[in-house]
Amino acid sequence: MMESANSLLLQVKNLKKYFPVRSGLLSRITGYVYAVDDISFKLKKGETLGLVGESGCGKSTTARVILRLLEPTAGTAVFDGKNIFELPPKDLLQLRREMQIIFQDPYSSLNPRMTVAGIVGEALSYHKIAKGSEKTDRIVSLLERVGLRTEHLKRYPHEFSGGQRQRIGIARALALKPKLIIGDEPVSALDVSVQAQVLNLLMELQHEFELSYLIIAHDLRVVEHISDRVAVMYLGKIVEMASAAELYREPLHPYTEALLSAIPSPVPGQKKQRILLPGDIPSPMAPPPGCRFHTRCIHRMDICDKKEPDYQEIKPGHWVACHFRT
């Protein structure tokens, strides 16, 4: 079934981001780090897409390229009908009001010399949205919505707990009334009990403000709780994508199977059979030929190191790139 153009908020197509590696006295380019290598996905309005994978697989780089914090090597990213990578600075500034990010570390992402009022209200002043008492009222409303109080306005980041700091970061992201919020490991630095509180808050805010989320995480329990669909990345490639329910019930890619096997069982005393992957993750400077996962795959076949698998829709809405499954 074809998706309506009106239902799509973000469409990323053939996105690549290569970082040049320089060496020698003349700093000549001697190679590239293939951080993101030809990935495509769509995000519908009001949807949450989880992007998961091991550290270094390209998740955060993908987010930063979409936000134009990094320039792409190739590909397109169309946000609400506009190609992000072709926008001039003036139009890009306007678009930034509609795309915000929540960072992984709630402490280092907040300016320690600014009060909460200054942190949350900075974007309102910069974009000339509100000033004076109107600005203060808006900041107070945002803080109360994320579970903070009016007396927190004049405090500094070091006076808050980790969960409270992340709530400040969420209030800052909401200040401009965005359509898309990218959460770059938004709860990984928090205690488990606080993680659940922040995730529930994000889900409440999504319904209230009609937000779309791209949630980046390495913890599959986090994305299962909040995501509608999940995409799995390995060494710069998306290797599987499906609805959260489908992916967790019936993973098709061997890498996804291994990731899911590492999730602890919620039932005390119940043991799960862990899939241990041999070897280490190859260097993104020299990815293996063929399927990038073949050096660690327990289902490796002769074709795997010769031909890159096609990214195919095996079931409705369930995509995978694996010779073993196709």
C-alpha positions in Angstrom: 0.0 0.0 0.0 1.4 3.4 -1.0 2.0 5.9 1.7 0.3 9.3 1.3 2.7 12.2 0.7 0.8 14.0 3.4 1.5 11.3 6.0 5.3 11.5 5.5 7.3 13.9 7.6 10.9 12.7 6.7 12.2 10.7 3.9 15.9 9.8 3.8 17.3 8.3 0.6 20.7 6.8 -0.2 22.3 8.8 2.6 26.1 8.7 2.9 28.6 10.3 5.2 32.3 9.6 4.7 35.0 11.2 6.9 38.3 11.7 5.1 41.4 10.4 6.9 44.5 12.5 6.3 48.2 11.7 7.0 51.7 12.8 6.1 53.3 16.2 6.1 50.9 17.4 3.4 47.8 16.0 5.1 46.8 14.1 2.0 43.6 12.0 2.1 44.7 8.4 2.5 41.3 6.9 3.1 37.8 7.4 4.4 35.7 6.3 7.4 32.5 5.0 6.0 30.3 6.2 8.9 27.0 6.1 7.0 27.0 4.2 3.8 23.8 4.4 1.6 20.9 4.1 4.0 17.2 4.9 3.3 14.2 5.2 5.6 10.9 7.0 6.1 9.3 8.6 9.1 5.6 9.3 9.2 3.9 12.1 11.1 3.3 11.2 14.7 5.5 8.1 14.4 8.4 6.9 16.5 11.3 5.2 14.6 14.0 3.5 16.8 17.5 3.3 15.3 19.6 0.7 17.1 23.0 -0.9 16.8 26.4 -1.2 18.5 28.5 1.9 19.3 30.2 3.2 16.1 27.7 1.8 13.7 26.7 5.3 12.4 23.5 6.0 14.4 24.5 9.4 15.8 26.2 10.5 12.6 22.9 9.8 10.8 21.1 12.1 13.2 23.6 14.9 12.9 23.6 14.8 9.1 19.8 14.9 9.0 20.0 18.0 11.2 22.7 19.5 9.0 25.1 19.6 11.9 27.3 17.6 9.5 27.2 17.9 5.8 26.3 14.8 3.8 28.6 13.1 1.3 25.6 12.0 -0.8 21.9 11.4 -0.7 18.8 13.3 0.1 16.7 14.0 3.2 13.3 15.5 2.5 11.6 17.0 5.6 7.9 18.1 5.2 8.5 18.5 1.4 11.8 20.4 1.6 15.2 18.9 0.7 17.2 19.7 3.9 20.6 19.4 2.1 19.6 22.0 -0.6 18.3 24.7 1.7 20.1 28.1 1.8 21.1 29.3 5.3 18.0 31.5 5.7 15.6 28.7 5.0 17.7 26.3 7.0 17.4 28.6 10.0 13.6 28.5 9.7 13.6 24.7 9.3 15.7 24.3 12.5 12.6 25.5 14.5 10.8 22.4 13.3 13.7 19.9 14.1 15.2 19.6 17.5 17.5 17.2 19.3 17.8 15.8 22.8 21.4 14.9 23.6 22.7 11.8 25.4 24.5 13.5 28.3 22.0 15.9 30.0 24.9 17.6 31.8 27.4 18.4 29.1 24.6 19.5 26.7 23.5 22.3 29.1 25.6 25.5 29.5 26.8 25.4 33.2 26.9 29.3 33.2 23.3 29.7 32.2 20.2 29.4 34.4 17.3 27.1 33.5 15.4 30.2 32.3 18.3 31.2 30.0 18.7 27.7 28.6 15.1 27.1 27.8 14.4 30.6 26.7 17.5 31.1 24.5 15.9 29.7 21.4 12.8 31.9 22.0 15.0 35.0 22.0 17.1 33.9 19.0 14.2 33.2 16.8 12.3 36.3 18.1 9.3 34.3 19.2 8.7 35.8 22.6 10.2 38.3 25.0 9.5 39.8 28.4 6.7 38.4 30.5 5.3 36.4 27.5 8.7 34.6 27.3 8.8 34.0 31.0 5.3 32.6 31.0 6.1 30.3 28.2 9.3 29.0 29.9 7.3 28.4 33.1 4.6 26.5 31.2 7.3 24.3 29.5 9.0 23.5 32.8 5.8 22.6 34.5 4.9 20.3 31.6 8.1 18.3 31.9 7.7 18.0 35.7 9.8 20.9 37.0 8.7 23.9 39.1 8.7 27.7 38.8 11.4 28.0 41.5 13.8 26.1 39.2 14.0 29.0 36.8 17.0 30.7 38.5 18.9 27.5 39.2 22.0 26.2 37.3 22.4 22.7 35.8 24.7 21.5 38.6 21.9 21.9 41.1 19.8 19.2 39.4 19.8 15.4 39.2 20.5 13.6 35.9 16.8 13.0 35.3 15.9 16.6 36.0 18.6 17.8 33.7 17.2 15.7 30.9 13.8 17.2 31.6 15.4 20.6 31.1 16.8 19.4 27.8 13.3 18.2 26.8 11.8 21.5 27.7 14.4 23.3 25.6 13.6 21.0 22.6 9.9 21.7 23.0 10.3 25.5 23.2 10.1 26.1 19.4 7.1 23.7 18.9 9.0 21.3 16.6 7.5 18.6 14.4 10.5 16.3 14.8 12.6 15.5 17.8 15.7 13.4 17.5 16.7 11.7 20.8 20.3 10.7 20.6 20.5 8.1 23.4 18.2 10.3 25.5 18.1 8.0 28.5 21.3 6.0 28.4 23.0 8.2 31.0 20.2 7.8 33.5 19.3 5.3 36.2 16.9 2.5 35.1 14.1 3.8 37.2 14.5 7.4 35.9 14.7 6.0 32.3 11.2 4.7 32.5 9.9 8.1 33.8 11.6 10.0 31.0 10.4 7.6 28.3 6.8 7.8 29.6 7.1 11.6 29.5 8.3 11.5 25.9 5.3 9.4 25.0 2.9 11.7 26.7 4.4 14.7 25.0 4.2 13.0 21.6 0.5 12.6 21.8 0.0 16.1 23.3 2.1 18.0 20.8 1.7 15.7 17.8 5.5 15.0 17.6 7.5 12.6 15.5 10.5 10.9 17.1 13.7 9.4 15.8 15.1 7.6 18.9 18.7 6.5 18.7 19.8 3.8 21.2 21.9 0.8 21.8 19.5 -0.6 24.4 16.8 -2.6 22.6 14.6 -2.5 25.7 14.3 1.3 25.3 13.2 1.3 21.7 10.8 -1.6 22.3 9.0 0.5 24.9 8.6 3.7 22.8 9.0 2.8 19.1 6.4 2.1 16.4 9.1 0.7 14.0 12.7 -0.2 14.6 15.7 0.0 12.2 18.9 -2.0 13.0 22.3 -0.6 11.8 25.5 -2.4 11.5 28.8 -0.8 10.2 27.0 2.1 8.4 24.2 0.1 6.9 20.6 -0.6 7.9 20.4 -4.4 7.9 16.8 -4.8 9.1 13.6 -2.7 9.6 10.2 -3.7 10.8 7.4 -2.8 13.2 8.6 -3.1 16.8 6.2 -5.9 17.5 7.3 -7.9 14.4 11.0 -7.3 14.9 11.0 -8.5 18.5 8.7 -11.4 17.8 10.5 -12.7 14.7 13.9 -11.1 13.9 15.3 -12.2 10.5 18.8 -10.8 10.4 21.4 -12.8 12.4 22.7 -9.5 13.9 19.3 -8.6 15.1 18.9 -12.1 16.6 22.2 -11.6 18.5 21.2 -8.2 19.8 17.8 -9.5 21.1 19.4 -12.5 22.7 21.5 -10.1 24.9 18.4 -8.6 26.5 18.1 -10.0 30.1 14.9 -12.0 30.8 12.4 -10.1 32.9 11.5 -13.3 34.7 13.7 -14.1 37.7 15.6 -17.3 37.2 14.7 -17.7 33.6 17.7 -18.1 31.3 17.9 -17.1 27.7 20.2 -18.7 25.2 22.7 -16.0 24.4 24.0 -15.8 20.8 27.7 -14.9 21.1 29.2 -13.3 17.9 32.7 -14.3 17.1 35.4 -11.7 16.3 35.3 -8.0 16.6 33.5 -5.3 14.6 35.6 -4.6 11.4 37.0 -1.1 11.0 34.6 1.4 9.2 37.7 2.5 7.3 37.9 -0.9 5.6 34.5 -2.6 5.7 34.5 -6.3 4.5 33.4 -7.0 1.0 30.0 -8.5 0.3 27.8 -8.5 3.4 29.5 -6.4 6.1 28.3 -8.8 8.8 29.7 -12.0 7.2 33.0 -12.0 9.4 30.9 -12.5 12.5 27.8 -14.3 11.1 26.9 -17.8 12.4 24.9 -18.4 9.1 27.6 -17.4 6.7 27.5 -18.8 3.2 29.9 -18.7 0.3 28.1 -15.8 -1.4 28.2 -13.6 1.7 31.8 -12.4 1.2 31.4 -11.9 -2.5 28.1 -10.1 -3.0 26.4 -7.4 -0.9 22.8 -8.6 -0.1 19.9 -6.7 -1.5 17.7 -4.8 1.0 14.4 -6.6 0.4 10.9 -6.5 1.8 10.4 -10.1 3.0 7.0 -9.5 4.5 4.8 -6.5 4.4 6.7 -3.8 6.2 9.6 -6.1 7.2 12.8 -5.3 5.3 16.1 -7.2 5.6 19.5 -7.4 3.9 20.6 -11.0 4.3 21.5 -13.8 1.8 20.5 -16.4 4.4 16.9 -15.1 4.5 16.5 -14.4 0.8 
